[in-house]
Amino acid sequence: MNWYLKVVRDHYLDFKGRARRKEYWMFVLINVIISAILGLLDQTLGLNYGDHNEEGILETVYGLLVFLPSLAVTVRRLHDYGKSGWYILLILIPIIGWIWLLVWLCMEGENKQNQWGPNPKGVGNLTAIDSIGKE
């Protein structure tokens, strides 16, 4: 839950820096759980709308509230892998773009500092420590 709160509370509109895999995927997991609970609550309370009553008011409001943090954490995740945040537009390419983006989101980030900042895991940040035992 702390990873979710970190994204929503501390980095709501933060498109700079890097987000490690754990931060991204824990945010996604908790986001899906909250959406499912709100969907069930909408259905139970009769707050559904649409042609086939498939949309819920609570779920829609929640989706609008977390849209920007979702976008921001995805961009920061791409930065961790060494890619520009603009690569998020791959999602517009049917099927192959989604798969390509998903692979990048699952890959381990760069172990060194890149143009978007230091490694969020802290590994590889200190070259003096990394060089110990390699002489």
Order of alpha helices (4+ residues) and beta strands (2+ residues): alpha-alpha-beta-beta-alpha-alpha-alpha
